[in-house]
Amino acid sequence: MEASGLGGAPRFLAYPHAFTVQSGADAVLRCQIVGEPRPSILWEKDKAPIEPSGRFHVEAEGNVYSLLVSRVTPQDSGLYVCKAKNSVGETYAAATLKVEAGESQQEEDEEEEEEEGCPGSQAPIFLVGPSSLRVCRGEDVTFSCRVSGQPCPLLEWEKDGHKLGDLFESSHFAVGQAPEDWHFLKLFGARPPDAGVYVCRARSGSREALAAAVLLVEPRATDGTPGGSPSNGPQLLAQPQPRRHRHAGSDTWAPVPNGVPGAKAFAVSAGKHAKFRCYVTGKPKPEIIWQKDGKALAPSRRHLIYEDREGYFILKVLYCKPQDQGLYVCTASNTAGQTLSAVQLRVKEHRVRFQVQLEDVEVSEREDAVLECHVPLETIPTAWFLEDRELQPSHKYVMEDHGVVRRLTIRDARTDDDGIYLCQMKDKGRSIAEVSVRGVIVKRLPRKLDVMEGENAAFCVETREAVEGICWSHNGLQLHETPRIVLKSFGRTHLLVLVHVTREDAGVISFTIGESQTSSQLRVKCVKRDPPSAPVAAQMSTEQSNAALLTWCPAPDVHHRPPSTYVLERREAAGGEWVQCLTTELAGRVQVLGDSVPREADYCFRVCAVNKHGRSGPVEFPGSGCGVPRVPQRGTPAARLERGLQDAWVRDSEDARFSLELSASVQGAWFLNGVRLGEEEGGRYGVQHCRMEHSLLIRGAQLAESGATVTFVAGGVRDSATLHVQEAPVRIVSSNEGLPHTYTAGQRVELWCQLSRAEAPVCWYKDGEEVEEGESLVLEREGTRCRLVLPCARPQDAGEFVCDAGGDSVFYTITVAEAPVRIVSSNEGFPHTYTAGQRVELWCQLSRAEAPVCWYKDGEEVEEGESLVLEREGTRCRLVLPCARLQDAGEFVCDAGGDSVFYTITVAGGCVEVLAGLPVLLQCEVSPEGAPVHWLKDGEAVEPSETLAIQSEGCLRRLHIPTAALSDSGTYTCDAGDDAASFRVTVIGELPGVTRGMGLTHCLVPALSPLSLGRGTGEDRQLQRGFPPRLHGRAARGAVVPAVPC
């Protein structure tokens, strides 16, 4: 076997999909598979191989494989499995085909069944499924169900994907059957670890049905232990990884002293996560209590408590603060005793810190939440995060920088806005706060949930009070209870469990009650399907006459790749084929009696572990060949070969062992490629001789030694075998998969992973298709590090990227948001003081053409018309006032979504210049007609006199100076209360021979057009709404016209 073949096990790039067809139509199941060497493909239906013939056709185009079923009938409904296998490994994928039939077709099916002679065959079906329960600690629990089927179904119960016998001692549960097809599972004295998802499987022949139920265990009301209050809610330990356990109190809980000898020290930087894990075994399964400084910890926003897939109990402290420093203790207890482990946590603060830290905020749903902190210097840039997602300025998130103040406003807060928020200085410290949103939902869904294919996905929501009218949905479609979907509400607690999830279950899970909603992203990862590892510690004892006692232990990684059975084989020591003796589901001991073998002889035995993905390598029992007495022989024959050498298959750097057995104890020699080997202390080669067995151990076999010949020579005995060294499978040892991958268009995206071996081939995929390298996507390789770089991210680059290294893969979910529109330049900073009648132009330059903008005046959106024109040319936007009016004064805003500019416009009234001695007439129009006005000159009230007249006629208000003098210069204001109009009058020179009080003369009258400085749109509207008086009309410069005779 070539070393390059390693790591080329078959794998699916696209899976077959479940679907429903009408009877008589054609059905096609299609999948995409790669592997090196090219895999062989086998299709099965309900565990029976499909032979391509008749209505079944198998096709292969490149790496796309199809199964075509022509003219389907209801009998074609079932579970179809595509199996791919090559010399490196195997994999499979399944899909369900459902065929809907009419009445005539059903009658034909019944007739065919009777002709085949099996009219009584019936698939198992649950007439009554087990009910979900909530109990108090110490109560007995009974799950009951009723099942029918022919032949009589066999039932198996499991909890969270494990057999009950692997979790509980036999005295803790009982499984039984009652009359009329009723079956039950009973748990005695429920304990917190008993909480979870229970699945009942009913098998009848090759067909199977399942039903599930949830068990919640409440702490007893009398429990005085921390966390034992009902407010902590029930425990649901069966949630998929990470599983957030609610640890209520236990009878065995006891405070832990602050000083624990041997406590390890652990340091973490402020704002980073601290993860503690503890591996505990025991039966019954231990109850775990985590404590900090002697006080029990309960799950919260920043404290995650769960058990991972490897059996470790985890406490994760998110975004550590200085107050998180202390002694953390994990206490494990069961009926047999108690043990504990302790760690002292120290939180290191960054040298550059926030002057004022964020503070926790609590708001009601639909209110705005405001977070504020102070940075040391106003020039330090900051970024806002909601947990691991960077926030962008928007209508939802308003970000403000005022000097050293940094402020985030979360508008219209909803349930999913509840969480941990961070303000981070670039390359410096973080400030952390929790935002609590009070509403109908008091415990929301996690933002994302990662589960492995085949696990159970559990979702739990708590409401403020017991409610009706809740709705669970998947990708917007409402969910209803089925054998694979458990929906249950216990008062304020609402549960959804998806049993044995598939990749089709991935998507958005939502819980809705009224106008409140919380959502979670369910991500389903494909299980690596590996055969089990070989058993260890194989021993054989022949102390009992005419029998051999064989014992062995499961592999150390049995919880990763559990075997379903162990297969024991034998063969005669003189040679021949290996023959299967027996199979057993439990590792342990087996006794082989002399009566069980065909004839008296010396026999060799070996054992291997098997599961549905394959079998491990065989392990031979030492001392084989003398397990079962053989027919005695006279005399002492010369040594002969009883058990020969066998080829050894190992991976690079693993140890290789060769052994053989002779019929007599004699000395021998070992050779490697013709070179004699000797025993050296601490050397690579270990040679042993024990009675009639000889063995050679080659430590750390190298790839270069693959194909080497190992030979043993002793007298007339000579035997050889070959050493095969396979390249170790490539593993991805690290990556940035776990980092947030949310980007803005234009940003640089870099995905990387570190391989266990340089130059190992990898493939990158996006949404199931292999990527193509180009200007917008660059693949880089440097030693063991592989990179995929998007120099300038685009919205279409969003999706799931996969780096596949053959036997290992990492997944990256990339989100690319459109870059927020920025205003790159404007005339905001220019002076915007105008005189009535002037042209006003406000403009701004955007970062992206065609981005929408809105213009506002004094907080209200403007309307385009003759007096206000909006223009757009590429990235430049303009607001033009062709002829400014006094009422145009105010604050104008151009809003581009995430960015705005502000313009403060001032419009002054008319300016009048008149020669001394000539009359001056100032006139304006008010609304409503009877509105009182006051005239002022340079801010002081003026009174009518011989030299100044004030007139009122309808809506017109006038100030008349018959003969202007130099002292009449100044600013005249007509004040209507909430509105005013001003006029600048300048008296220049003096007319010769003209004095105040003379008779007829020609004079100049400054005539002013009607004006209005208010926001009113007409007299009628002002009168109806009760608006204050307004000066009405269009403002313009004063115009000097010939006067009439005085």
Secondary structure, 3 states (H helix, E strand, C coil): CCHHHCCCCCEEEECCCCEEEECCCCEEEEEEEECCCCCEEEEEECCEECCCECCEEEEEECCEEEEEECCCCHHHCEEEEEEEECCCCEEEEEEEEEEECCHHHHHHHHHHHHHHCCCCCEEEEEEECCCCEEEECCCCEEEEEEEEEECCCEEEEEECCEEHHHHCCHHHEEEEEECCCEEEEEECCCCHHHCEEEEEEEEECCEEEEEEEEEEEECCCCCCCCCCCHHHCCECCCCCCCCCCCCCCCCCCCCCCCCCCCCEEEEEECCCCEEEEEECCCCCCCEEEEEECCEECCCCCCEEEEECCCCEEEEEECCCCHHHCEEEEEEEEECCEEEEEEEEEEEECCCCCCCECCCCEEEECCCCEEEEEECCCCCCCEEEEECCEECCCCCCEEEEEECCEEEEEECCCCHHHCEEEEEEECCCCEEEEEEEEECCEEECCCCEEEEECCCCEEEEEEECCCCCCCEEEECCEECCCECCEEEEEECCEEEEEECCCCHHHCEEEEEEECCEEEEEEEEEECCCCCCCCCCEEEEEECCCCCEEEEEEECCCCCCCCCCCEEEEEEEECCCCCCEEEEEECCCCEEEEEHHHCCCCCCEEEEEEEEECCEECCCEECCCCCCCCCCCCCCCCCCCCEEECCCCEEEECCCCEEEEEEECCCCCCEEEECCEEECCCCCCCEEEEEECCEEEEEECCCCHHHCCEEEEEEECCEEEEEEEEEECCCCCEEEECCCCCCEEECCCCEEEEEEECCCCCCCEEEECCEECCCECCEEEEEECCEEEEEECCCCHHHCEEEEEECCCCEEEEEEEEECCCCCEEEECCCCCCEEECCCCEEEEEEECCCCCCCEEEECCEECCCCCCCEEEEECCEEEEEECCCCHHHCEEEEEECCCCEEEEEEEEECCEEEEECCCCEEEEEEEECCCCCCEEEECCEECCCECCEEEEEECCEEEEEECCCCHHHCEEEEEECCCCEEEEEEEEECCCCCCCCCCCCCCCEEEECCCCCCCCCCCHHHHHHHCCCCEEECCCCCCEEEECCCC
